[in-house]
Amino acid sequence: MASGKQPITDNPENLNQLLKKEQRDYDCMPCRGSAFLGLAGYSYFSGMSQLQKQREVILKSNPWLGMRSRKMGITGLSLGLAWMGLYRLFA
């Protein structure tokens, strides 16, 4: 059974080099970027589809926010996600 002491090494690794190596091995920026772009496309198309399906119900309820502002909200959200995806791809 272990005595609970940390092993001491003669040559400890530099923390910055270790973090860079770990980031290179496990951080996939193109994967993250494409995930954000896919999420942007999905949120735009599914959001607009659901908005068109619920159009009559929304207009009957006399909403404070009309259809135009809801469309702008969906578009803005999708553009924000797409921008984050492009940033992850090229930064």
Biopython code that builds the backbone (N, CA, C, O; Angstrom):
import numpy as np
from Bio.PDB.StructureBuilder import StructureBuilder

atoms = [
    (1, "MET", "N", (0.840, -1.167, 0.000)),
    (1, "MET", "CA", (0.000, 0.000, 0.000)),
    (1, "MET", "C", (0.890, 1.236, 0.000)),
    (1, "MET", "O", (1.976, 1.221, 0.580)),
    (2, "ALA", "N", (0.441, 2.288, -0.638)),
    (2, "ALA", "CA", (1.229, 3.515, -0.758)),
    (2, "ALA", "C", (1.298, 4.237, 0.574)),
    (2, "ALA", "O", (0.374, 4.184, 1.387)),
    (3, "SER", "N", (2.416, 4.913, 0.773)),
    (3, "SER", "CA", (2.604, 5.624, 2.036)),
    (3, "SER", "C", (1.969, 7.009, 2.014)),
    (3, "SER", "O", (1.970, 7.690, 3.040)),
    (4, "GLY", "N", (1.430, 7.448, 0.884)),
    (4, "GLY", "CA", (0.785, 8.747, 0.804)),
    (4, "GLY", "C", (1.719, 9.867, 0.412)),
    (4, "GLY", "O", (1.302, 11.024, 0.358)),
    (5, "LYS", "N", (2.976, 9.552, 0.136)),
    (5, "LYS", "CA", (3.929, 10.587, -0.261)),
    (5, "LYS", "C", (3.971, 10.698, -1.783)),
    (5, "LYS", "O", (3.802, 9.712, -2.499)),
    (6, "GLN", "N", (4.197, 11.903, -2.252)),
    (6, "GLN", "CA", (4.346, 12.148, -3.683)),
    (6, "GLN", "C", (5.749, 11.723, -4.108)),
    (6, "GLN", "O", (6.713, 12.009, -3.398)),
    (7, "PRO", "N", (5.886, 11.055, -5.237)),
    (7, "PRO", "CA", (7.232, 10.713, -5.704)),
    (7, "PRO", "C", (7.953, 11.973, -6.168)),
    (7, "PRO", "O", (7.354, 12.838, -6.808)),
    (8, "ILE", "N", (9.212, 12.071, -5.852)),
    (8, "ILE", "CA", (10.023, 13.230, -6.213)),
    (8, "ILE", "C", (10.891, 12.848, -7.401)),
    (8, "ILE", "O", (11.589, 11.834, -7.377)),
    (9, "THR", "N", (10.837, 13.675, -8.443)),
    (9, "THR", "CA", (11.666, 13.420, -9.616)),
    (9, "THR", "C", (12.831, 14.398, -9.634)),
    (9, "THR", "O", (12.738, 15.513, -9.120)),
    (10, "ASP", "N", (13.922, 13.961, -10.233)),
    (10, "ASP", "CA", (15.108, 14.810, -10.318)),
    (10, "ASP", "C", (14.935, 15.930, -11.348)),
    (10, "ASP", "O", (15.444, 17.035, -11.159)),
    (11, "ASN", "N", (14.222, 15.642, -12.430)),
    (11, "ASN", "CA", (14.029, 16.624, -13.501)),
    (11, "ASN", "C", (12.531, 16.808, -13.769)),
    (11, "ASN", "O", (11.979, 16.157, -14.656)),
    (12, "PRO", "N", (11.886, 17.668, -13.027)),
    (12, "PRO", "CA", (10.458, 17.875, -13.296)),
    (12, "PRO", "C", (10.262, 18.605, -14.627)),
    (12, "PRO", "O", (11.092, 19.421, -15.028)),
    (13, "GLU", "N", (9.157, 18.299, -15.299)),
    (13, "GLU", "CA", (8.877, 18.937, -16.588)),
    (13, "GLU", "C", (8.381, 20.359, -16.378)),
    (13, "GLU", "O", (7.758, 20.679, -15.365)),
    (14, "ASN", "N", (8.671, 21.193, -17.348)),
    (14, "ASN", "CA", (8.194, 22.565, -17.319)),
    (14, "ASN", "C", (6.672, 22.549, -17.518)),
    (14, "ASN", "O", (6.170, 21.888, -18.427)),
    (15, "LEU", "N", (5.956, 23.264, -16.682)),
    (15, "LEU", "CA", (4.496, 23.252, -16.726)),
    (15, "LEU", "C", (3.966, 23.778, -18.050)),
    (15, "LEU", "O", (3.025, 23.208, -18.601)),
    (16, "ASN", "N", (4.544, 24.849, -18.572)),
    (16, "ASN", "CA", (4.075, 25.417, -19.835)),
    (16, "ASN", "C", (4.257, 24.440, -20.988)),
    (16, "ASN", "O", (3.378, 24.315, -21.840)),
    (17, "GLN", "N", (5.390, 23.749, -21.021)),
    (17, "GLN", "CA", (5.622, 22.768, -22.074)),
    (17, "GLN", "C", (4.665, 21.592, -21.943)),
    (17, "GLN", "O", (4.178, 21.068, -22.946)),
    (18, "LEU", "N", (4.400, 21.185, -20.737)),
    (18, "LEU", "CA", (3.480, 20.082, -20.502)),
    (18, "LEU", "C", (2.062, 20.445, -20.945)),
    (18, "LEU", "O", (1.372, 19.628, -21.555)),
    (19, "LEU", "N", (1.629, 21.666, -20.638)),
    (19, "LEU", "CA", (0.293, 22.106, -21.036)),
    (19, "LEU", "C", (0.168, 22.237, -22.552)),
    (19, "LEU", "O", (-0.869, 21.889, -23.116)),
    (20, "LYS", "N", (1.214, 22.735, -23.222)),
    (20, "LYS", "CA", (1.188, 22.838, -24.681)),
    (20, "LYS", "C", (1.099, 21.464, -25.323)),
    (20, "LYS", "O", (0.363, 21.263, -26.289)),
    (21, "LYS", "N", (1.858, 20.519, -24.774)),
    (21, "LYS", "CA", (1.837, 19.157, -25.302)),
    (21, "LYS", "C", (0.457, 18.537, -25.117)),
    (21, "LYS", "O", (-0.058, 17.884, -26.026)),
    (22, "GLU", "N", (-0.135, 18.734, -23.963)),
    (22, "GLU", "CA", (-1.459, 18.182, -23.689)),
    (22, "GLU", "C", (-2.517, 18.834, -24.570)),
    (22, "GLU", "O", (-3.418, 18.156, -25.062)),
    (23, "GLN", "N", (-2.414, 20.137, -24.770)),
    (23, "GLN", "CA", (-3.373, 20.839, -25.615)),
    (23, "GLN", "C", (-3.267, 20.343, -27.052)),
    (23, "GLN", "O", (-4.287, 20.153, -27.714)),
    (24, "ARG", "N", (-2.073, 20.136, -27.533)),
    (24, "ARG", "CA", (-1.864, 19.653, -28.892)),
    (24, "ARG", "C", (-2.462, 18.261, -29.070)),
    (24, "ARG", "O", (-2.995, 17.939, -30.132)),
    (25, "ASP", "N", (-2.372, 17.446, -28.039)),
    (25, "ASP", "CA", (-2.868, 16.083, -28.140)),
    (25, "ASP", "C", (-4.386, 15.988, -28.025)),
    (25, "ASP", "O", (-4.997, 15.125, -28.656)),
    (26, "TYR", "N", (-5.005, 16.864, -27.228)),
    (26, "TYR", "CA", (-6.417, 16.695, -26.910)),
    (26, "TYR", "C", (-7.324, 17.816, -27.397)),
    (26, "TYR", "O", (-8.544, 17.690, -27.288)),
    (27, "ASP", "N", (-6.784, 18.903, -27.927)),
    (27, "ASP", "CA", (-7.605, 20.039, -28.313)),
    (27, "ASP", "C", (-7.721, 20.085, -29.827)),
    (27, "ASP", "O", (-6.728, 20.286, -30.526)),
    (28, "CYS", "N", (-8.917, 19.902, -30.328)),
    (28, "CYS", "CA", (-9.151, 19.879, -31.767)),
    (28, "CYS", "C", (-9.990, 21.092, -32.146)),
    (28, "CYS", "O", (-11.219, 21.032, -32.126)),
    (29, "MET", "N", (-9.328, 22.191, -32.490)),
    (29, "MET", "CA", (-10.041, 23.420, -32.834)),
    (29, "MET", "C", (-10.932, 23.258, -34.065)),
    (29, "MET", "O", (-12.056, 23.759, -34.045)),
    (30, "PRO", "N", (-10.495, 22.584, -35.138)),
    (30, "PRO", "CA", (-11.412, 22.401, -36.260)),
    (30, "PRO", "C", (-12.662, 21.601, -35.879)),
    (30, "PRO", "O", (-13.738, 21.824, -36.434)),
    (31, "CYS", "N", (-12.518, 20.679, -34.938)),
    (31, "CYS", "CA", (-13.693, 19.926, -34.481)),
    (31, "CYS", "C", (-14.673, 20.849, -33.775)),
    (31, "CYS", "O", (-15.882, 20.773, -33.995)),
    (32, "ARG", "N", (-14.147, 21.715, -32.930)),
    (32, "ARG", "CA", (-15.005, 22.661, -32.223)),
    (32, "ARG", "C", (-15.645, 23.639, -33.195)),
    (32, "ARG", "O", (-16.830, 23.952, -33.082)),
    (33, "GLY", "N", (-14.859, 24.119, -34.150)),
    (33, "GLY", "CA", (-15.383, 25.069, -35.124)),
    (33, "GLY", "C", (-16.498, 24.481, -35.953)),
    (33, "GLY", "O", (-17.530, 25.119, -36.163)),
    (34, "SER", "N", (-16.295, 23.258, -36.427)),
    (34, "SER", "CA", (-17.337, 22.630, -37.235)),
    (34, "SER", "C", (-18.561, 22.294, -36.392)),
    (34, "SER", "O", (-19.679, 22.297, -36.908)),
    (35, "ALA", "N", (-18.377, 22.008, -35.123)),
    (35, "ALA", "CA", (-19.529, 21.763, -34.250)),
    (35, "ALA", "C", (-20.359, 23.033, -34.084)),
    (35, "ALA", "O", (-21.588, 22.980, -34.122)),
    (36, "PHE", "N", (-19.691, 24.178, -33.898)),
    (36, "PHE", "CA", (-20.422, 25.443, -33.792)),
    (36, "PHE", "C", (-21.134, 25.782, -35.099)),
    (36, "PHE", "O", (-22.271, 26.254, -35.075)),
    (37, "LEU", "N", (-20.481, 25.549, -36.241)),
    (37, "LEU", "CA", (-21.121, 25.840, -37.522)),
    (37, "LEU", "C", (-22.324, 24.933, -37.761)),
    (37, "LEU", "O", (-23.356, 25.381, -38.260)),
    (38, "GLY", "N", (-22.190, 23.671, -37.406)),
    (38, "GLY", "CA", (-23.323, 22.758, -37.527)),
    (38, "GLY", "C", (-24.474, 23.149, -36.622)),
    (38, "GLY", "O", (-25.638, 23.083, -37.017)),
    (39, "LEU", "N", (-24.146, 23.555, -35.414)),
    (39, "LEU", "CA", (-25.177, 23.998, -34.479)),
    (39, "LEU", "C", (-25.859, 25.266, -34.976)),
    (39, "LEU", "O", (-27.064, 25.436, -34.786)),
    (40, "ALA", "N", (-25.103, 26.154, -35.609)),
    (40, "ALA", "CA", (-25.688, 27.381, -36.160)),
    (40, "ALA", "C", (-26.683, 27.053, -37.266)),
    (40, "ALA", "O", (-27.788, 27.595, -37.295)),
    (41, "GLY", "N", (-26.293, 26.175, -38.165)),
    (41, "GLY", "CA", (-27.199, 25.778, -39.243)),
    (41, "GLY", "C", (-28.438, 25.079, -38.731)),
    (41, "GLY", "O", (-29.550, 25.354, -39.181)),
    (42, "TYR", "N", (-28.244, 24.177, -37.792)),
    (42, "TYR", "CA", (-29.380, 23.448, -37.229)),
    (42, "TYR", "C", (-30.334, 24.384, -36.500)),
    (42, "TYR", "O", (-31.549, 24.281, -36.663)),
    (43, "SER", "N", (-29.792, 25.296, -35.698)),
    (43, "SER", "CA", (-30.665, 26.192, -34.939)),
    (43, "SER", "C", (-31.421, 27.128, -35.874)),
    (43, "SER", "O", (-32.578, 27.458, -35.612)),
    (44, "TYR", "N", (-30.784, 27.561, -36.959)),
    (44, "TYR", "CA", (-31.476, 28.444, -37.894)),
    (44, "TYR", "C", (-32.618, 27.712, -38.595)),
    (44, "TYR", "O", (-33.759, 28.173, -38.582)),
    (45, "PHE", "N", (-32.307, 26.571, -39.205)),
    (45, "PHE", "CA", (-33.326, 25.882, -39.991)),
    (45, "PHE", "C", (-34.433, 25.293, -39.123)),
    (45, "PHE", "O", (-35.607, 25.372, -39.487)),
    (46, "SER", "N", (-34.082, 24.712, -37.996)),
    (46, "SER", "CA", (-35.135, 24.157, -37.138)),
    (46, "SER", "C", (-35.934, 25.269, -36.467)),
    (46, "SER", "O", (-37.141, 25.128, -36.272)),
    (47, "GLY", "N", (-35.278, 26.370, -36.112)),
    (47, "GLY", "CA", (-35.986, 27.494, -35.501)),
    (47, "GLY", "C", (-36.974, 28.129, -36.453)),
    (47, "GLY", "O", (-38.107, 28.420, -36.071)),
    (48, "MET", "N", (-36.559, 28.346, -37.689)),
    (48, "MET", "CA", (-37.466, 28.930, -38.682)),
    (48, "MET", "C", (-38.603, 27.971, -39.013)),
    (48, "MET", "O", (-39.737, 28.397, -39.232)),
    (49, "SER", "N", (-38.302, 26.693, -39.049)),
    (49, "SER", "CA", (-39.343, 25.697, -39.312)),
    (49, "SER", "C", (-40.390, 25.692, -38.200)),
    (49, "SER", "O", (-41.591, 25.698, -38.473)),
    (50, "GLN", "N", (-39.934, 25.680, -36.952)),
    (50, "GLN", "CA", (-40.870, 25.703, -35.824)),
    (50, "GLN", "C", (-41.651, 27.010, -35.776)),
    (50, "GLN", "O", (-42.821, 27.019, -35.393)),
    (51, "LEU", "N", (-41.028, 28.089, -36.151)),
    (51, "LEU", "CA", (-41.705, 29.385, -36.165)),
    (51, "LEU", "C", (-42.821, 29.397, -37.209)),
    (51, "LEU", "O", (-43.899, 29.933, -36.956)),
    (52, "GLN", "N", (-42.571, 28.815, -38.368)),
    (52, "GLN", "CA", (-43.611, 28.753, -39.393)),
    (52, "GLN", "C", (-44.745, 27.819, -38.984)),
    (52, "GLN", "O", (-45.908, 28.093, -39.277)),
    (53, "LYS", "N", (-44.418, 26.729, -38.315)),
    (53, "LYS", "CA", (-45.458, 25.803, -37.853)),
    (53, "LYS", "C", (-46.345, 26.435, -36.786)),
    (53, "LYS", "O", (-47.544, 26.161, -36.735)),
    (54, "GLN", "N", (-45.770, 27.270, -35.943)),
    (54, "GLN", "CA", (-46.507, 27.884, -34.839)),
    (54, "GLN", "C", (-46.987, 29.296, -35.168)),
    (54, "GLN", "O", (-47.439, 30.007, -34.270)),
    (55, "ARG", "N", (-46.904, 29.715, -36.411)),
    (55, "ARG", "CA", (-47.228, 31.082, -36.809)),
    (55, "ARG", "C", (-48.642, 31.489, -36.404)),
    (55, "ARG", "O", (-48.840, 32.548, -35.808)),
    (56, "GLU", "N", (-49.615, 30.655, -36.728)),
    (56, "GLU", "CA", (-51.012, 30.995, -36.423)),
    (56, "GLU", "C", (-51.250, 31.099, -34.922)),
    (56, "GLU", "O", (-51.935, 32.013, -34.463)),
    (57, "VAL", "N", (-50.695, 30.177, -34.167)),
    (57, "VAL", "CA", (-50.870, 30.190, -32.709)),
    (57, "VAL", "C", (-50.223, 31.439, -32.113)),
    (57, "VAL", "O", (-50.779, 32.060, -31.208)),
    (58, "ILE", "N", (-49.064, 31.796, -32.616)),
    (58, "ILE", "CA", (-48.357, 32.974, -32.105)),
    (58, "ILE", "C", (-49.147, 34.240, -32.403)),
    (58, "ILE", "O", (-49.301, 35.099, -31.534)),
    (59, "LEU", "N", (-49.647, 34.357, -33.632)),
    (59, "LEU", "CA", (-50.377, 35.570, -34.006)),
    (59, "LEU", "C", (-51.733, 35.675, -33.300)),
    (59, "LEU", "O", (-52.195, 36.783, -33.028)),
    (60, "LYS", "N", (-52.373, 34.547, -33.001)),
    (60, "LYS", "CA", (-53.658, 34.571, -32.283)),
    (60, "LYS", "C", (-53.496, 35.016, -30.837)),
    (60, "LYS", "O", (-54.418, 35.595, -30.261)),
    (61, "SER", "N", (-52.347, 34.754, -30.250)),
    (61, "SER", "CA", (-52.153, 35.067, -28.833)),
    (61, "SER", "C", (-51.840, 36.545, -28.591)),
    (61, "SER", "O", (-51.646, 36.957, -27.447)),
    (62, "ASN", "N", (-51.790, 37.347, -29.663)),
    (62, "ASN", "CA", (-51.501, 38.780, -29.561)),
    (62, "ASN", "C", (-50.206, 39.014, -28.768)),
    (62, "ASN", "O", (-50.231, 39.578, -27.674)),
    (63, "PRO", "N", (-49.085, 38.575, -29.331)),
    (63, "PRO", "CA", (-47.816, 38.614, -28.585)),
    (63, "PRO", "C", (-47.224, 40.011, -28.488)),
    (63, "PRO", "O", (-47.500, 40.886, -29.309)),
    (64, "TRP", "N", (-46.410, 40.192, -27.473)),
    (64, "TRP", "CA", (-45.644, 41.418, -27.320)),
    (64, "TRP", "C", (-44.538, 41.460, -28.377)),
    (64, "TRP", "O", (-44.239, 42.520, -28.928)),
    (65, "LEU", "N", (-43.935, 40.304, -28.655)),
    (65, "LEU", "CA", (-42.938, 40.188, -29.715)),
    (65, "LEU", "C", (-43.612, 39.599, -30.943)),
    (65, "LEU", "O", (-44.232, 38.539, -30.862)),
    (66, "GLY", "N", (-43.498, 40.267, -32.066)),
    (66, "GLY", "CA", (-44.099, 39.773, -33.294)),
    (66, "GLY", "C", (-43.222, 38.752, -33.990)),
    (66, "GLY", "O", (-42.205, 38.307, -33.459)),
    (67, "MET", "N", (-43.641, 38.396, -35.187)),
    (67, "MET", "CA", (-42.903, 37.397, -35.956)),
    (67, "MET", "C", (-41.537, 37.932, -36.404)),
    (67, "MET", "O", (-40.552, 37.195, -36.421)),
    (68, "ARG", "N", (-41.489, 39.207, -36.763)),
    (68, "ARG", "CA", (-40.230, 39.773, -37.242)),
    (68, "ARG", "C", (-39.155, 39.725, -36.156)),
    (68, "ARG", "O", (-38.010, 39.364, -36.429)),
    (69, "SER", "N", (-39.518, 40.084, -34.947)),
    (69, "SER", "CA", (-38.519, 40.078, -33.875)),
    (69, "SER", "C", (-38.113, 38.658, -33.502)),
    (69, "SER", "O", (-36.967, 38.424, -33.117)),
    (70, "ARG", "N", (-39.021, 37.726, -33.610)),
    (70, "ARG", "CA", (-38.660, 36.324, -33.344)),
    (70, "ARG", "C", (-37.704, 35.805, -34.409)),
    (70, "ARG", "O", (-36.744, 35.100, -34.100)),
    (71, "LYS", "N", (-37.970, 36.155, -35.664)),
    (71, "LYS", "CA", (-37.061, 35.752, -36.740)),
    (71, "LYS", "C", (-35.688, 36.391, -36.556)),
    (71, "LYS", "O", (-34.658, 35.754, -36.779)),
    (72, "MET", "N", (-35.688, 37.648, -36.149)),
    (72, "MET", "CA", (-34.405, 38.315, -35.907)),
    (72, "MET", "C", (-33.654, 37.649, -34.755)),
    (72, "MET", "O", (-32.428, 37.554, -34.793)),
    (73, "GLY", "N", (-34.374, 37.190, -33.737)),
    (73, "GLY", "CA", (-33.736, 36.494, -32.625)),
    (73, "GLY", "C", (-33.097, 35.189, -33.058)),
    (73, "GLY", "O", (-31.968, 34.884, -32.674)),
    (74, "ILE", "N", (-33.824, 34.417, -33.860)),
    (74, "ILE", "CA", (-33.285, 33.143, -34.356)),
    (74, "ILE", "C", (-32.079, 33.398, -35.259)),
    (74, "ILE", "O", (-31.064, 32.708, -35.163)),
    (75, "THR", "N", (-32.201, 34.387, -36.128)),
    (75, "THR", "CA", (-31.097, 34.714, -37.034)),
    (75, "THR", "C", (-29.882, 35.207, -36.257)),
    (75, "THR", "O", (-28.752, 34.825, -36.562)),
    (76, "GLY", "N", (-30.107, 36.049, -35.262)),
    (76, "GLY", "CA", (-28.997, 36.554, -34.452)),
    (76, "GLY", "C", (-28.291, 35.451, -33.690)),
    (76, "GLY", "O", (-27.063, 35.428, -33.611)),
    (77, "LEU", "N", (-29.068, 34.537, -33.129)),
    (77, "LEU", "CA", (-28.479, 33.406, -32.413)),
    (77, "LEU", "C", (-27.645, 32.550, -33.359)),
    (77, "LEU", "O", (-26.533, 32.143, -33.024)),
    (78, "SER", "N", (-28.185, 32.283, -34.533)),
    (78, "SER", "CA", (-27.464, 31.466, -35.505)),
    (78, "SER", "C", (-26.202, 32.160, -35.999)),
    (78, "SER", "O", (-25.163, 31.522, -36.167)),
    (79, "LEU", "N", (-26.291, 33.470, -36.232)),
    (79, "LEU", "CA", (-25.098, 34.204, -36.659)),
    (79, "LEU", "C", (-24.030, 34.217, -35.571)),
    (79, "LEU", "O", (-22.839, 34.123, -35.868)),
    (80, "GLY", "N", (-24.447, 34.331, -34.324)),
    (80, "GLY", "CA", (-23.487, 34.286, -33.220)),
    (80, "GLY", "C", (-22.778, 32.945, -33.140)),
    (80, "GLY", "O", (-21.564, 32.891, -32.944)),
    (81, "LEU", "N", (-23.528, 31.870, -33.289)),
    (81, "LEU", "CA", (-22.915, 30.538, -33.272)),
    (81, "LEU", "C", (-21.989, 30.339, -34.470)),
    (81, "LEU", "O", (-20.915, 29.751, -34.343)),
    (82, "ALA", "N", (-22.416, 30.836, -35.640)),
    (82, "ALA", "CA", (-21.575, 30.709, -36.832)),
    (82, "ALA", "C", (-20.286, 31.508, -36.665)),
    (82, "ALA", "O", (-19.216, 31.048, -37.064)),
    (83, "TRP", "N", (-20.380, 32.702, -36.078)),
    (83, "TRP", "CA", (-19.176, 33.508, -35.852)),
    (83, "TRP", "C", (-18.225, 32.781, -34.912)),
    (83, "TRP", "O", (-17.015, 32.769, -35.138)),
    (84, "MET", "N", (-18.762, 32.176, -33.861)),
    (84, "MET", "CA", (-17.897, 31.433, -32.934)),
    (84, "MET", "C", (-17.245, 30.250, -33.641)),
    (84, "MET", "O", (-16.086, 29.931, -33.376)),
    (85, "GLY", "N", (-17.984, 29.596, -34.544)),
    (85, "GLY", "CA", (-17.407, 28.495, -35.304)),
    (85, "GLY", "C", (-16.284, 28.945, -36.216)),
    (85, "GLY", "O", (-15.243, 28.292, -36.295)),
    (86, "LEU", "N", (-16.491, 30.066, -36.913)),
    (86, "LEU", "CA", (-15.437, 30.594, -37.785)),
    (86, "LEU", "C", (-14.226, 31.039, -36.981)),
    (86, "LEU", "O", (-13.086, 30.857, -37.407)),
    (87, "TYR", "N", (-14.479, 31.618, -35.828)),
    (87, "TYR", "CA", (-13.377, 32.034, -34.954)),
    (87, "TYR", "C", (-12.552, 30.823, -34.520)),
    (87, "TYR", "O", (-11.323, 30.874, -34.498)),
    (88, "ARG", "N", (-13.242, 29.740, -34.178)),
    (88, "ARG", "CA", (-12.524, 28.534, -33.746)),
    (88, "ARG", "C", (-11.760, 27.895, -34.897)),
    (88, "ARG", "O", (-10.698, 27.307, -34.689)),
    (89, "LEU", "N", (-12.295, 28.008, -36.111)),
    (89, "LEU", "CA", (-11.610, 27.407, -37.251)),
    (89, "LEU", "C", (-10.334, 28.153, -37.623)),
    (89, "LEU", "O", (-9.327, 27.532, -37.965)),
    (90, "PHE", "N", (-10.371, 29.485, -37.559)),
    (90, "PHE", "CA", (-9.256, 30.265, -38.088)),
    (90, "PHE", "C", (-8.399, 30.944, -37.032)),
    (90, "PHE", "O", (-7.394, 31.565, -37.377)),
    (91, "ALA", "N", (-8.756, 30.847, -35.778)),
    (91, "ALA", "CA", (-7.958, 31.517, -34.740)),
    (91, "ALA", "C", (-6.963, 30.569, -34.110)),
    (91, "ALA", "O", (-6.212, 30.966, -33.220)),
]
sb = StructureBuilder()
sb.init_structure("model")
sb.init_model(0)
sb.init_chain("A")
sb.init_seg("    ")
for serial, (resi, resn, name, xyz) in enumerate(atoms, 1):
    if name == "N":
        sb.init_residue(resn, " ", resi, " ")
    sb.init_atom(name, np.array(xyz, "f"), 0.0, 1.0, " ", f" {name:<3s}", serial, name[0])
structure = sb.get_structure()
